[in-house]
Amino acid sequence: MSVLDRIALVLVIIGALNWGAIGIFDFNLVSWICGGATMIARIIYTLVGLAGIWSISLLFREAPEKRIDTSIE
């Protein structure tokens, strides 16, 4: 898993937790953190959305084969 994959996964998890907070508590964590700065919130939402699109590719990738060292020293 590349660094970009991990960043995308973290952003998707943040987005999922935010949506969970909105659904359960009617509390928007991103807006609260930004303190009403809508431009910053929009940038965060855009990054989370792009991370979600990137994460779709994770579904269709094959896992790398693990190499087993069978050499005897």
C-alpha positions as CSV (number, residue, x, y, z in Angstrom):
1,M,0.0,0.0,0.0
2,S,1.5,3.3,-1.1
3,V,1.7,6.5,0.9
4,L,-1.0,8.0,-1.3
5,D,-3.3,5.0,-0.5
6,R,-2.8,5.5,3.2
7,I,-3.5,9.3,3.0
8,A,-6.7,8.6,1.0
9,L,-7.7,6.0,3.5
10,V,-7.2,8.3,6.5
11,L,-9.2,11.1,4.7
12,V,-12.0,8.6,3.9
13,I,-12.1,7.5,7.6
14,I,-12.3,11.2,8.7
15,G,-15.1,11.8,6.3
16,A,-17.0,8.7,7.5
17,L,-16.6,9.7,11.1
18,N,-17.9,13.2,10.3
19,W,-20.9,11.8,8.5
20,G,-21.5,9.5,11.4
21,A,-21.4,12.5,13.8
22,I,-23.8,14.4,11.6
23,G,-26.2,11.4,11.4
24,I,-26.2,10.5,15.1
25,F,-25.6,13.8,16.9
26,D,-26.4,16.4,14.2
27,F,-22.9,17.7,14.7
28,N,-20.6,18.7,11.8
29,L,-17.1,18.2,13.1
30,V,-15.4,19.8,10.0
31,S,-17.5,23.0,10.3
32,W,-16.8,23.1,14.1
33,I,-13.0,22.7,13.5
34,C,-13.0,25.4,10.8
35,G,-15.0,27.8,13.0
36,G,-17.2,28.9,10.2
37,A,-14.5,29.3,7.6
38,T,-16.5,27.9,4.8
39,M,-13.7,28.0,2.2
40,I,-11.4,25.8,4.4
41,A,-14.4,23.5,5.1
42,R,-15.0,23.2,1.3
43,I,-11.3,22.4,0.7
44,I,-11.5,19.6,3.4
45,Y,-14.7,18.2,1.8
46,T,-13.1,18.3,-1.6
47,L,-10.0,16.4,-0.4
48,V,-12.2,13.8,1.3
49,G,-14.3,13.4,-1.9
50,L,-11.1,13.0,-4.0
51,A,-9.8,10.5,-1.4
52,G,-13.1,8.6,-1.8
53,I,-12.7,8.5,-5.5
54,W,-9.1,7.3,-5.2
55,S,-10.2,4.6,-2.7
56,I,-12.4,3.1,-5.3
57,S,-9.3,1.9,-7.1
58,L,-8.3,0.0,-4.0
59,L,-11.3,-2.3,-4.6
60,F,-10.0,-3.4,-7.9
61,R,-6.3,-3.9,-7.1
62,E,-4.8,-7.3,-6.6
63,A,-3.0,-7.9,-3.4
64,P,0.8,-8.3,-3.9
65,E,1.9,-11.8,-3.5
66,K,3.9,-12.5,-0.4
67,R,7.3,-14.0,-1.0
68,I,8.4,-16.8,1.2
69,D,12.1,-17.1,1.6
70,T,12.9,-20.8,1.2
71,S,16.6,-20.5,1.0
72,I,18.7,-22.4,3.6
73,E,21.8,-20.7,4.8
